Amino acid sequence: MHLAVIIPTYNERENLPELIYRIENCLKKMKDFEIIIVDDNSPDGTGEIAEDLAKSYSNIKVVHRPRRMGLASAIIDGLRHTNAELIAVMDADLQHPPELLPILIDKMINDDAEVVIASRYCPGGSVGNWSLLRQIISKVATKIARILIPRISNVSDPLSGYFVVRKDVIENVNLNPIGMKILLEILAKGKYSKVCEVPYKFLPRERGRSKLNLGTYIQYLKHVFKIAKETGEVLRFLKFCTVGLSGILVNEGLLWVLTELMKIYYIISSLISVEVSILSNFTFNELWTFKDRIKSRRARKVLMRIMKYNIVSLGGLVINVMTLWFLTSFCKMHYLISNIFGIILATAWN
């Protein structure tokens, strides 16, 4: 099976020779592979080093670009220069250990997966010596992606820059990424059914400078929202929020009716109104927000989904009612105002 290893470069002349040597060494048992170096006109002479390496290794192609145009678009350009069935993507800074490549490829073949990701966050993985701030930023960035692009919710490291993908996953797919996170684009739009992850330790950079800066984070946010918009998830998120707001109105309105008009004790009224709002939210999400995702509307399937939805919401129900009771009984707030605080805390919990 033909493999292409695509390596985008910008100012990596110190790392490139060692990287190529290690890739050639760890893949020497593979009969058919090539390395495609895509250089963004590096001012440190990385492109010239790449050309020298191509003279020493017959399986290296070098693609020169006129200026710095971004890591993700460099990978897209690399794809245009190969007909390989398997595509591996990795950075040139030696933070992605080349020795993991055969393991990723074996995982793909043995598990019949279309995408295999080197993950820093699945069990056994590590971000190495990252600062606490960088760890927090990475976790928040991953969480944002999972919220806005639900298709990746089961992937531990959708922002990894080290992965292997079958070419047919992205064949005729409109990949138009911004910034550095090409994998996010592939996972959101690609044609695949199975993703596997392999743990690895993200190594510290020994030579050269990191490309991360404030502009990188801004580009990332633009990219995530662009994907969410293109895949329809922004509209879905707005629908979800609208349903949530309707649930608040149902909760508050029914609480007032049961307490004031039917003279039911406000705690009992709260239990009833919270449950009705849960069922109301479920119904609207089922028929509107997630209408396109529901595979079966058989009564048994619907009842199972209602049960699961209630179980997930149970903690929120307890928090809502306990907050209502505490603020009303001890802080002497009006029960409808207390209920709003209860809804806010329950929403945060959920």
Sequence and secondary structure as in RCSB ss.txt:
>XXXX:A:sequence
MHLAVIIPTYNERENLPELIYRIENCLKKMKDFEIIIVDDNSPDGTGEIAEDLAKSYSNIKVVHRPRRMGLASAI
IDGLRHTNAELIAVMDADLQHPPELLPILIDKMINDDAEVVIASRYCPGGSVGNWSLLRQIISKVATKIARILIP
RISNVSDPLSGYFVVRKDVIENVNLNPIGMKILLEILAKGKYSKVCEVPYKFLPRERGRSKLNLGTYIQYLKHVF
KIAKETGEVLRFLKFCTVGLSGILVNEGLLWVLTELMKIYYIISSLISVEVSILSNFTFNELWTFKDRIKSRRAR
KVLMRIMKYNIVSLGGLVINVMTLWFLTSFCKMHYLISNIFGIILATAWN
>XXXX:A:secstr
  EEEEEEESS TTTHHHHHHHHHHHTTT SSEEEEEEE   TTSHHHHHHHHHHH TTEEEEE SS   HHHHH
HHHHTT   SEEEE  SSS S GGGHHHHHHHHHHHT SEEEEESSSTT B TT  HHHHHHHHHHHHHHHHH G
GGTT S TT S EEEEHHHHTT      TT HHHHHHHH   S EEEEE B     SS     HHHHHHHHHHHH
HHHHHTTHHHHHHHHHHHHHHHHHHHHHHHHIIIIIS   HHHHHHHHHHHHHHHHHHHIIIIITGGG     HH
HHHHHHHHHHHHHHHHHHHHHHHHHHHHHTS   HHHHHHHHHHHHHHH 
